[in-house]
Amino acid sequence: MAEKIRMGMIGGGKNAFIGAVHRIAANIDGQIELCCGALSSDPETAKESGKTLFLPDNRNYGSYQEMIEQESLLPAEVKMHFVSIVTPNFAHFAPAMLALDHGFHVVIDKPIALTLEEAKKLEEKVKETGLTLCLTYTYSGYPMVKQARHMVAEGAFGKIRKVLVEYPQGWLSLPSEREGNKQSSWRTDPSKSGISGCMGDIGTHAAQLAEYISGLEIKKICADLNIMVDGRALDDDGNVLLKFDNGANGVLVASQIAAGEENALKIKVYGEKGSLEWHQMEPNTLTVKWLDAPSQIYRTGNGYLSAAAQHNSRTPSGHPEGYLEAFANIYRNFALTIQSKLAGLTPTAEMLDFPSVEEGVRGMAFIENVVASGQSDQKWFDFKI
């Protein structure tokens, strides 16, 4: 008999941004319940945050170490099944490794770790334990992204020739990290964010989306990274030329100093016979253009969509599904995978359709290769993992 999947959360307490998004997403489909937490690196804040979410006192922990160790001692029918790690980048690796070592599955907010070396160690640990690690590259959860991926995989557009992906934001146009903005403070701090700012934060989303929809892998890059706000230590803007494993080329643009932009992620994929276009801020629409026929508009919730798109839709056509639902698709598919494993069954392809540790390694490789390319006068860099 299937059971509800129990989640413990690390980070995401008072004054945090993404923790609440994770909790909403995990709760939407009724497959997951929050049973325990260590919601801050500060024990007092952690306990206060847990009380606001009505966690029982004996499962409202002051540290992630205490939570993982204590939960591992509980009976199987009570203890958590997985941890959701919603901390800044520098605090991903240690709790993930500890959780895997104690037999717990893991969800991590992207990027997977602080370095490629850490990401590879997590990949090795996942293979060693047979546990499941999910990475929240949110945008791959949208129904129309699933539809786009399906149409490319089915060969609707012929051989893919070009991919254009851009992610402009404007929220770091001013030095808000010097004015007490918590979100910008850690993202612009190399000790917390890693070796890249903009490319690590949103460039990785763009790269993952390009590979996910196209079904291709990036093999070469030529990067130009920029620091546009004086005194900032990490890139806040960048442009990357791409070459894919089938010979296609592409352009990736990511910027957090594009004044006036919100979260304007968009992608265009061009094949021999046609192309597709998808915009994150208008996510329920997929535009398809043909070489020798009129353009088409595909919309979420309709019966003509692929099985993957329909599996990841919840409402009838004309009822918008957005960011929270896309996030929830990742959590639901992860939860269904865990339920199948608990029942001794093999998860279906639809269940396994969420970003895994392999995509986490590729994301960290993207960051390190882009930074190396941006610091060099060499035109093309091989994409090394």
Secondary structure, DSSP 8 states (H G I E B T S, - for coil): ----EEEEEES--TT-SHHHHHHHHHHTTSSEEEEEEE--SSHHHHHHHHHHTT--GGGB-SSHHHHHHHHHTS-TTTS-SEEEE-S-GGGSHHHHHHHHHTT-EEEE-SSS-SSHHHHHHHHHHHHHH---EEE--GGGGSHHHHHHHHHHHTTTT-SEEEEEEEEE--TTSS-GGGGT-HHHHHHT-HHHH-S-SHIIIIIHHHHHHHHHHH---EEEEEEEEE--STT-SS-SEEEEEEEETTS-EEEEEEES--TT-SS--EEEEEESSEEEEEETTSTTEEEEEESSS--EEEETT-TTS-HHHHHT--S-TTS---HHHHHHHHHHHHHHHHHHHHTT----TTTT-S-BHHHHHHHHHHHHHHHHHHT-S-S-EE---
